[in-house]
């Protein structure tokens, strides 16, 4: 054997040995096992299974995860979302109220709690045992997880081309919940998909259609500040509703008193949508007071606005 052949043989042997695992058997002799068989040598039960949150057990379809494309998996995942939602809302009726409407306790929650998490964290740094700060952080985290899980489910329904009563139920639930949470990135595309893709195949009842058309009009007028588009949608759907008409008139005429009355007359979802125009209308009212000859004390202004 030449020098070069001897070198190649030694190098090949060293390369093969690097892929072997030395282990000891019951007779204290050494066994050489290939690396790909290493998992088979592990004793069962030595490693504890990782605790994975059910909402995190699947990923986004847009990022290559296809586990939610199954209709059965979608249903079980939706049940998990509703259960988590009911638990976070503190609803005594749990799943029953989660399926029907927004509980009063959850209506007061908002993703703005996430914006206050920095102050909550600083509070816990000074007072680690403060239960209110810990609860604030926990609530913000839970809301964020629910929002992300809803997006995963929406992507799965769209990717699987599912247009049936289940898809309609999911979208109605997501729209109501995210409106109450003040999360337009979730409810606005869901509203568009509901009317463009699901409603033509699985029509909503007349009452539901009227309610959700009202949500679209309010979001367009109050959040997007597109009054012309809101009136165009009102005419397109031949929509008539005293409360929403009053909101539109108040926005057009900058009538803060009419705006406040219409806002207090709406339900929890309508109120959340109308609140997007709060700052705009309040600034207008304050400027009007500043240019007038009237004078009021600071406490009255703060109480009214």
Secondary structure as UniProt FT lines:
FT   HELIX           3..18
FT   STRAND          20..24
FT   TURN            26..27
FT   STRAND          30..34
FT   HELIX           35..41
FT   TURN            44..45
FT   HELIX           54..56
FT   HELIX           61..63
FT   TURN            67..68
FT   HELIX           71..89
FT   TURN            92..94
FT   HELIX           95..100
FT   HELIX           104..107
FT   HELIX           112..115
FT   HELIX           117..126
FT   TURN            128..129
FT   HELIX           131..159
FT   TURN            160..161
FT   HELIX           165..181
FT   HELIX           184..193
FT   HELIX           194..198
FT   TURN            199..201
FT   HELIX           206..218
FT   HELIX           219..223
FT   HELIX           227..236
FT   TURN            237..238
FT   HELIX           242..253
FT   HELIX           256..265
FT   HELIX           268..274
FT   HELIX           275..277
FT   HELIX           278..291
FT   HELIX           298..304
//
